[in-house]
Amino acid sequence: NDPDEMIRVDGLRKTYGDGHHAVDGVTWSARRGQVVGLLGPNGAGKTTTLRMAVGLIHPDAGETRILGRRVQPGDPVLSHVGALIEGPGFVPHLTGRANLHAYWAATGRPSSEAGFDEALDVAALGGALDRPVKSYSHGMKQRLGIAQAMLGRPELLILDEPTNGLDPPQIAALRPILQRYAATGRTVVVSSHLLAEVEQTCSHVVVMHAGKVLVAGAVSDLGVAGDRHLEEVFLE
Ligand code: ATP
């Protein structure tokens, strides 16, 4: 076992009822200190891959290991994972602050005031933090969801299209937050359909298209190895 390998998905496969291969044999890994971008156009299979990786849905084949342990629904290793995958489940009539408190208590992760304040900075909601979540815009909910996933500083942070609904300044603000997070020996996996976003934020990239991995590696190597593949996916 490699102690620096935070997550490895190996041969994941998911086929839906109509015979459509949403994810068709996907393998990648992410190590401590890395911000890994799962990059691909809509329908590439990013969300389905991430849902399988955290045990939200069962793969038809393949497995995920987190910190060397095979992921099963309810496995304690999942307490090391903070994830925002599809709409976060907030209690609409509770305030943003109350939602964060309730979520944190439910994770069982150790709580500290510093950790909570850090999440509040990420949410950047100001006075709106004390208003009911049902009054929030999509972007505000998205920021609260990212903050929620980071509560307790989990070793592995998985965010599915976190910049959805954010405006350009908010997207720019998220970038160093994720980079600093990984720089403390943690791991961030983030999906996106925007090449530029991944280039600016991530240290590594896994390019997906039609349920398969086309190319994976360090972002700094992409220009050499990935050009042709990236053109295929993004200029089609
Ligand atoms: P997006 O950014 O649009 O979410 P994605 O890369 O995350 O794209 P997925 O959401 O994983 O892609 O979807 C991959 C494929 O699987 C798509 O063709 C989608 O229509 C299909 N799919 C996803 N979920 C289901 C489902 N529950 N039933 C049937 N087909 C599904």
Boltz pocket constraint, residues with backbone or C-beta under 6 A from the ligand:
constraints:
  - pocket:
      binder: B
      contacts: [[A, 16], [A, 17], [A, 20], [A, 21], [A, 22], [A, 23], [A, 40], [A, 41], [A, 42], [A, 43], [A, 44], [A, 45], [A, 46], [A, 47], [A, 48], [A, 49], [A, 193]]
      max_distance: 6.0
